[in-house]
Amino acid sequence: MNGMIAYCGLDCAACGAYIATQADDREAQERVVTQWRVQLNLPDMPFEAAICDGCTSTGRLGGYCGECPVRACAAGKGV
């Protein structure tokens, strides 16, 4: 997979949610969201948090990316 670096510096191509979404692998997305629920102590995190097309895309954004102020600023400035 080619690297896709998010506005915050995260390598989207190494992110489990991104990888699972691009592979259309629902089971892998379930594993990612289950892991995040424990790691982030967010037991009610919705499945949709593990559906992501990458921060710099115009597609679906998973997890915190949709409300990330770094992403909003960079996107707003056309970076």
C-alpha positions as a Python dict, from the first residue, in 0.01 Angstrom:
ca = {
    (1, 'M'): (0, 0, 0),
    (2, 'N'): (122, 350, -74),
    (3, 'G'): (156, 587, 218),
    (4, 'M'): (-116, 841, 276),
    (5, 'I'): (-23, 1088, 545),
    (6, 'A'): (-305, 1260, 732),
    (7, 'Y'): (-293, 1630, 814),
    (8, 'C'): (-189, 1540, 1170),
    (9, 'G'): (96, 1319, 1051),
    (10, 'L'): (-73, 981, 1103),
    (11, 'D'): (4, 729, 829),
    (12, 'C'): (-347, 641, 709),
    (13, 'A'): (-210, 349, 506),
    (14, 'A'): (-94, 190, 834),
    (15, 'C'): (-425, 250, 1016),
    (16, 'G'): (-639, -58, 1078),
    (17, 'A'): (-962, 130, 1010),
    (18, 'Y'): (-836, 265, 678),
    (19, 'I'): (-696, -73, 570),
    (20, 'A'): (-1018, -257, 662),
    (21, 'T'): (-1238, 3, 492),
    (22, 'Q'): (-1041, -7, 169),
    (23, 'A'): (-1054, -388, 171),
    (24, 'D'): (-1428, -375, 247),
    (25, 'D'): (-1356, -612, 538),
    (26, 'R'): (-1631, -573, 796),
    (27, 'E'): (-1477, -831, 1031),
    (28, 'A'): (-1150, -638, 1040),
    (29, 'Q'): (-1343, -316, 1106),
    (30, 'E'): (-1518, -489, 1397),
    (31, 'R'): (-1180, -591, 1538),
    (32, 'V'): (-1049, -235, 1506),
    (33, 'V'): (-1347, -76, 1679),
    (34, 'T'): (-1338, -341, 1953),
    (35, 'Q'): (-969, -266, 2013),
    (36, 'W'): (-1030, 111, 2014),
    (37, 'R'): (-1317, 76, 2261),
    (38, 'V'): (-1076, -82, 2509),
    (39, 'Q'): (-771, 135, 2433),
    (40, 'L'): (-964, 461, 2447),
    (41, 'N'): (-1204, 354, 2723),
    (42, 'L'): (-1500, 430, 2498),
    (43, 'P'): (-1725, 125, 2530),
    (44, 'D'): (-2003, 292, 2329),
    (45, 'M'): (-1786, 382, 2030),
    (46, 'P'): (-2000, 311, 1721),
    (47, 'F'): (-1894, 73, 1446),
    (48, 'E'): (-1889, 370, 1208),
    (49, 'A'): (-1575, 497, 1384),
    (50, 'A'): (-1381, 224, 1199),
    (51, 'I'): (-1503, 327, 854),
    (52, 'C'): (-1250, 563, 697),
    (53, 'D'): (-1131, 662, 351),
    (54, 'G'): (-841, 870, 484),
    (55, 'C'): (-811, 1213, 635),
    (56, 'T'): (-720, 1391, 314),
    (57, 'S'): (-1001, 1230, 115),
    (58, 'T'): (-1346, 1370, 57),
    (59, 'G'): (-1491, 1034, 162),
    (60, 'R'): (-1588, 882, 494),
    (61, 'L'): (-1391, 981, 803),
    (62, 'G'): (-1351, 744, 1095),
    (63, 'G'): (-1289, 797, 1463),
    (64, 'Y'): (-1196, 1148, 1563),
    (65, 'C'): (-1097, 1260, 1212),
    (66, 'G'): (-1434, 1416, 1132),
    (67, 'E'): (-1403, 1660, 1423),
    (68, 'C'): (-1024, 1703, 1429),
    (69, 'P'): (-932, 2074, 1441),
    (70, 'V'): (-596, 2011, 1267),
    (71, 'R'): (-777, 1847, 976),
    (72, 'A'): (-1039, 2121, 962),
    (73, 'C'): (-774, 2394, 958),
    (74, 'A'): (-556, 2227, 694),
    (75, 'A'): (-852, 2141, 473),
    (76, 'G'): (-989, 2492, 511),
    (77, 'K'): (-657, 2639, 399),
    (78, 'G'): (-628, 2395, 109),
    (79, 'V'): (-307, 2241, 239),
}
